[in-house]
């Protein structure tokens, strides 16, 4: 296809083709998809514009729907166009690709709060005591938070589990069509299986269960017997967090449910270090287990907690000692 022909194709067609291709590869692109489609409509509305320039992309980035005057917001919008611009270069080589020089670098991802074992115990005990106690509500949140802590599930994945997704005979969870449009099976530790069995028994006493019943159910008002909402879960967690008064060791406003997922990954790698496991070989399995599209995302979870850094330092010292003996 010639460059002239490519430029006559509406940008919205290019955007649809690009997004379809990327989603077939497993990328969700929900937010980026909205941005790229918005940009394509903006470009088509300008008429004949010639090859895409960074200046044109920057003009679009400044026109966010909230009328933000923050360069960091514009930088995030502009960054979402980079891969699309590279894709367009195969049709029009003069297409420019934006970099960080336009609006400056975007702030780095904030460090999570890595939970101490005692903090997780405190969270589960506090959840168990939720009113009315003893009852289903406390058991629901104790089991939900315990499942996330033990498996590293995303909170949305745990909340959206159906009863039929939880196979406690084989000890497997079926996590369906989540982030990156991927499904996976998550093996469970025997202690987690026992906790889920106890919860299922108690839940079945309180609500009528069908094949489509959510595994975790609400216990109040119109949500009784229906799935939990993410907003409701976060509200309960924040109440428990404030009650427990943890010292925040992350860079967010406070410890988050999602930090249980970070903690699971970090603790697993620490255990592998003590067992002498080849981390590079094992990371791909861990990445698959937690549902990451790229193993690099799992490596980013390895926040520099003191225990992990101490293990790495001891391993490095052993390596250096062996090297010195070899060269002696």
N, C-alpha and C positions, 0 to 999 in steps of 0.2 A: 504494500500500500504506500503510495507516495505521500509526502508531507502535506501537499496541497489537499489531497483527498481526505487525509486524516483530519485536517483542520475544518473541513466542511461537515464532518460528523458532529452532531450536537455533543457538548461536553457531558450532558446527562447520560448519553449512551456509553461514552467511555467510562463514566463513573459506575454505571450498572454492570458493565463487563468486568471492571476491576474488582468490585466488591463481590461479585459472583465467583470469580476465580479465587479470591482469597478465602472466602467462606468454604469453598470446596476443600481447601487445604486445612480447615479446622479453626480458622480465626473467627471469633464472634463479631468483632468490629461494630458493636452497637453504637458507641459514642462516635467513633471515627466515621462510621457509615453515615450518621446524620450530618456530620461536618462536611464530608466529601460531597454528599448529595446537595447540601446547601451551597457549597462552593460552585458546583457544576451549574446549578440554577442561576447563580449570580453571574457566572461567565457567559452563559447563553443569553442572559438578559442584556449584556453589553453589545451583542452583535459581533461584527468582525473586529477581532482584537489582535490578530497575529499570534506569534508564539507566546506562551504564558511566561510572564516575568515575575520575579519576586515582588516587585512593586505592586502588581495587580493582586497577588496573593495577600500581601500585607494590607491592602485596602479592604479586602474581604474580611481579614482577621479582626480588623478594628470595628467591624459592623456586627458584633455579637448582639443577640436579642436583648441582653440586659443593659446594653449601652455602657459597658464597663470602660473605665479610663485607666485600667491597670495593664501595664505592659506585660506582666506575667500571664494574664488571661489571653492577651493577643498571641503571646509566644506559644502557649499551649495549643491554640487553634491552628497556628501556622505549622507547628510540628506535625499535626495530623495529616497535613498535605504532602509530607516529604515522600513517602513511599508511592503515593499516587503520582506525584510529579516524575519520579524515576520511571514508573510504569509508562507514562506518556512519552518519555524520551524515545521509546522504540518507534513511535509514530512521527514525532517531531523532535529531532535531536537538539533543536535550539531551546527546548523547554528548560527553564531554569529550576533549580532545586533550592528551596530555602534552607538556611542554616541558622546558627544562634546569633549571628551578627546583627540581625534586624531588630529584634526586641530584647536581646540578652538571653542568657541561659535560664532555663526553668529550674526552680528549686529542686533539689534532690529529694527522693522519697524519705519520709521521716522514719526514724528508728522506732521499732515496736517496743512494747513492754514485754520482756521475757519473764514469765511467771516462775516464781519459786514453787517447789512442790507443796509447801505449806499453804501458799496462797490458793492453789487449786483446791486443796482439801477444804480450806475455809469457805471458798465459793460454793462448793457442793453442799456443805453442811448448812450454810445460810439459805441456799435454794430449797433444801429439804424442809426447812422450817417455815416456808411461805404459808400464809393463812389460806384456807383453814387447814390446820395441821392436827392429826395426820390426814392426808387426803391426796387427791390426784394432782392438784396444782403444784405442790411442792415436788412430788415425784417427777412430774413432767419436766420441770426446769433443772432439777438435779441430774436427770438422765440426759437431757439435751446438752447441757454444758459438759457433762462427763464424756459424752460421745465425741464432741468436738475436740476436747482435750486429748482423748486417747487415739483418735484417728486423723486429726488435722483436717476434718471436713470444713468447707466453707459454711458459714451459718445458714446461708440460703439453701445449700445442699441438704443439710440436716433437717431444716424446717419443711422442705418439700418432699421428704421421703414418704412414700405410701407404705401401708402395712405390708403389701405384697412385695415391696422392695427389700424387706428385712427378712432374710432367710437364716433363722437361728439354728437350723439343723446342720447346715454346712458352714455357718459362721461367715456369711457374705452379705454385704450391702450392694444393691444395684443402684448406682448413682447415674441418673439418666439426663442426657441433653443439658448439661450445665454450661459453665463458662467455656468458651471456645467450641461450643456445639459438640462436645465430646461426652460419651458415656463410659463408665468404667465399673469394675467390681472391686470392692474394698474388703479385704480379709480382716476379721476381727480377732482380737485377743480373747482367750476363753473367759477372762474376768469381765470383759465388755459384753460378751454374749450373755453371761449370767445376769448382769445389770439390766440388759434389754429384756430378758425374759421376765424378770420381776416387774418391770414397768408394764410390759404387754399384759401380764396377768391382771395387774391393778387397773389398767385402762379398760380392759374388757369387762371388768365388774361394773364400771361407771357408765360406759357408752356402748351402743350397739355398733358392731364392726362389720363392714362389708369389704369386698375386694379393693374398693377405691378409697377406703378410709385412710386419712393421713396417719402416720405412725405416732406423731406427737399431736395431741389434740388440745384445744382450748377447753376450759372448764366453766366459763362464766357467760351468762347472757346468750346472745345469738351465736357466739363462737363455740358454745359447748358442743363437743363432738366433732367440730370442724378444725381445719388446720390453723396453726398459729400464724399471726402476721409478723413480718420482720420488725415492724415498728413496735409491736407489743413486746417482742422478745428483747429488743434493745432497751426499752423502757424498764423492764424488769431487771435486766443486767445492771443498768446504771444505778438503780435503787440499791441493789445489793453491793455494788462497788462503793457507793458513798457510805453505806452502812459499815462496811469493813475497813474503810479508811486506809487503803494501801498507799504506800509511797510510790509515786509514778516514776518508773525508770526509763520510760520511753519519751519520744519527742512529740507525741500527740497530747491532746488536752488531758487524757487520762487513759488507764488501761482499757483495752477494747476486747470484745469477744473474739475478733479476728486475731488478736495477739495469742490466743490459745493455739491457733494454727501455726504461727511462727514458733511458739514454744515447743510444740511437738517435733517440728523439723530439727530445731537446734538440739533438743535432748536426744533425738535419735542419732544424730551425728556424734554427739559426745559419747554415747554408748558405743558406737562403732570404733571411735578412737581408742577407748579403753580395751576393746576386744581385739584390736589389731586388724580390723577390717580395712580393705582397700577402699578408701572413700570414693575415689574417682570411679571405680567400678560399680559401687553401690548407689551412687547418686542418681543414675538413670532410673533404677527401680523405684527410688524414693520419689523422684519427679513424677513418674507414672502413677504411683500410689496416691499422691495428693492432687493429681489432675492438672499439672502444669503442661502447657503446650511446648515449652522450651526448658531444657535443664538449667539454663542460665538463670531463670526465674527462681529455681530452687536454691541455687548457690547464693542468690541475693538474700535469702531468708537466714543465712548463717550470720546473724548479727553477732558482733564481737562481745559476747558475754565473757566475764572474767574466767569462768571455768573452762570454756572452750579455748580461750586464748592460752590458758595455762597448759592444757593438753597439747595444743599445737606447739607451744614453746618447748615442752619436754621432748616431743617427737623430733623437733628440729635439732635439739641438743644431742639426742641419740644419733641422728644422722651425721652431724658434724663430728662427733667422737669417732664414729666408724670410719669416716673419711680420713681423719687424721691418722688413725691406725694403719689404714691402707697405704698412705703415702709416707709413713714413718720409715 
